[in-house]
Amino acid sequence: MVNAEEYINTNYPKEKREKLKELDISGWDEENNKEKTDWEKLEGNLDLSDFVDLKELYCHYNKLTSLDISNCLQLKVVNCNNNQLTNLDITENSKINTLYCNDNLLTNITLSTYSTNLKKLNLSDNNFPSQDLSFLSRLTSLEGLDLSNRNKEKIKEKNFNRFIGV
């Protein structure tokens, strides 16, 4: 495994960070259509606060435990699925229209009051505690929403979404 902060500091000098529009640091091997080996994956905390012009972030299939995108106000697409995130705060990211954070360990997500741009949201296979869906009531532009539990291993381990209500 590679420490995420060390990887960012080594591969993305500060002067390049603020101009970058897309960042793909996923643990998925597109060429061979499979997960990268563990030694190629990023782990730990990922702080992208210097990437102020970032519009698209792909950091799926890693072992990230936290993700700070609070300063990335231009973000439109975030794919952070298949990590080990327990909390995600997108309070400041009102331009996000696509958010895939399925297959994590999320127990909490904090959405922007102005999340009206959010069209696709995938929260499936996480670990949300028993709660109703009122936290989604402001998302008036949603076209796609997935809250399901499909991962049998996670269900066996008692890591699954516990949404209630109708």
C-alpha positions in Angstrom: 0.0 0.0 0.0 1.0 3.6 -0.6 0.3 6.4 1.8 -2.2 8.7 0.0 -0.6 11.9 1.4 2.9 10.8 0.3 1.6 9.9 -3.1 0.0 13.3 -3.6 3.0 15.2 -2.4 5.4 13.2 -4.6 3.3 13.1 -7.8 1.5 16.5 -7.7 3.7 19.4 -6.8 1.8 22.3 -5.2 2.2 24.6 -8.3 0.3 22.0 -10.4 -2.5 21.2 -8.0 -4.5 24.4 -8.3 -4.8 24.1 -12.1 -5.7 20.4 -12.3 -9.2 19.8 -13.6 -9.3 16.0 -13.3 -7.6 13.6 -10.9 -7.6 9.9 -11.4 -5.9 8.0 -8.6 -8.1 5.0 -8.6 -7.1 1.5 -7.6 -8.8 0.1 -10.7 -6.8 -1.1 -13.6 -8.8 0.1 -16.6 -6.6 -1.6 -19.1 -7.1 -5.1 -17.6 -10.6 -4.3 -16.1 -9.6 -5.4 -12.6 -8.5 -4.1 -9.2 -4.9 -3.2 -8.9 -2.8 -5.1 -6.5 -2.7 -4.0 -2.8 0.8 -2.6 -3.2 -0.5 -0.2 -5.9 -3.4 1.1 -3.9 -3.6 4.3 -1.8 -4.3 4.1 1.9 -5.1 6.5 4.7 -6.1 10.1 4.6 -6.5 12.0 1.4 -6.5 15.8 1.6 -7.1 17.5 -1.7 -7.6 21.0 -0.3 -4.9 22.4 -2.7 -6.8 21.2 -5.8 -9.1 24.2 -6.0 -10.0 23.9 -9.7 -10.7 20.1 -9.6 -13.9 19.2 -11.5 -13.6 15.4 -11.5 -12.2 13.1 -8.9 -11.7 9.3 -9.3 -10.2 7.7 -6.2 -12.3 4.5 -6.2 -10.9 1.0 -5.3 -8.3 2.2 -2.8 -8.1 1.9 1.0 -8.8 5.5 1.9 -10.1 6.2 5.4 -10.8 9.9 5.0 -11.3 12.3 2.1 -11.1 16.1 2.4 -12.5 17.9 -0.6 -13.9 20.9 1.2 -11.8 23.3 -0.8 -12.7 21.8 -4.2 -15.6 24.1 -4.9 -15.6 23.3 -8.7 -16.1 19.5 -8.2 -18.9 18.0 -10.3 -18.1 14.3 -10.3 -16.7 12.3 -7.4 -16.2 8.6 -7.5 -14.8 7.4 -4.1 -16.5 4.0 -4.0 -14.8 0.9 -2.7 -12.7 2.5 0.0 -12.9 2.5 3.8 -14.5 5.9 4.4 -16.8 6.2 7.4 -17.7 9.9 7.0 -18.0 12.1 4.0 -18.6 15.9 4.2 -19.6 17.6 0.9 -21.1 20.7 2.6 -19.0 23.0 0.6 -19.4 21.2 -2.7 -22.6 22.5 -4.1 -21.7 21.8 -7.8 -21.4 18.1 -7.4 -23.9 16.4 -9.8 -22.6 12.8 -9.6 -21.5 11.2 -6.3 -20.6 7.5 -6.1 -19.5 6.5 -2.6 -20.9 3.0 -2.5 -19.0 0.1 -0.9 -17.5 2.1 1.9 -18.2 2.0 5.6 -20.1 5.3 5.7 -22.1 5.9 8.8 -22.6 9.6 8.0 -22.7 11.9 4.9 -23.1 15.6 5.3 -24.7 17.2 2.2 -24.6 20.8 1.1 -27.7 22.8 1.8 -27.4 23.8 -1.8 -27.0 20.3 -3.2 -29.7 20.9 -5.8 -27.3 20.0 -8.6 -26.9 16.4 -7.4 -28.4 14.1 -10.0 -26.8 10.7 -9.3 -26.1 9.5 -5.7 -25.0 6.0 -4.8 -24.8 5.2 -1.1 -25.3 1.4 -1.5 -23.4 -1.1 0.6 -22.3 1.2 3.4 -23.0 1.1 7.2 -25.6 3.8 7.8 -27.3 3.5 11.2 -31.1 3.3 11.4 -32.5 6.5 10.1 -35.2 7.8 7.8 -34.5 9.4 4.4 -35.2 13.0 5.4 -31.5 14.0 4.8 -32.3 13.5 1.1 -35.3 15.8 1.0 -33.4 18.8 -0.4 -32.1 16.8 -3.3 -34.8 17.9 -5.8 -32.8 17.2 -8.9 -32.0 13.5 -8.2 -32.4 11.3 -11.2 -30.7 8.2 -9.8 -30.5 7.0 -6.2 -29.1 3.7 -4.9 -29.4 2.9 -1.2 -29.4 -0.9 -1.5 -27.5 -3.6 0.3 -26.1 -6.2 -2.2 -22.7 -7.1 -0.7 -23.3 -10.4 1.1 -20.0 -10.3 2.9 -20.7 -6.9 4.4 -24.2 -8.0 5.4 -22.7 -11.1 7.2 -20.3 -8.7 9.0 -23.3 -6.5 10.0 -22.0 -3.6 7.8 -25.1 -2.5 5.9 -27.4 0.4 5.4 -30.3 0.5 7.9 -32.6 3.1 6.2 -36.2 3.0 7.4 -39.5 4.5 6.4 -41.5 4.6 3.2 
